Amino acid sequence: MSRLTADLRDRIVRDPKVMVGKPVVRGTRIPVERVLAHLADTPDLGDLFEAFPRLTLDDVRACLAYAHDAVEREQAGHRSGEPSAASR
């Protein structure tokens, strides 16, 4: 996670016992993908915080940085000739 600072990196965790190992916001069962989907559908932080009251602005920043890094890793895989997850 190259763009994530250590502070933000600690906010996103993966545990096979929590949400089947999906990346989630630490201390919650809120998957990163759910935060991103909510923002894609309704890009309003007030609405997001109303739907997920435990989230903080830094949690949202961490989710966005996590997604950014995932896209960068995907692009790096394309440049190196590795198959993407979508093509497997």
LINJOWO-V298821 format. One line per field, one symbol per residue. phi: phi as a letter, one per 40 degrees, with the letter a starting at -180 (. if undefined). psi: psi as a letter, one per 30 degrees, with the letter a starting at -180 (. if undefined). A space follows every 10 residues. Layout:
BEGIN
phi: ???
psi: ???
END
This chain:
BEGIN
phi: .ccccdccdc cbbbadcbff gccbcdgbbc cdcccccccc cbcbcdcccc cbcccbcccc dccccccccc cccccccccc gccccccc
psi: iefkleeeef fklkkffjhh glklkkglgj keeeeeeeee eiijeeeefe eiffkleeee eeeeeeeeee eeeeeeeeef gkkleff.
END
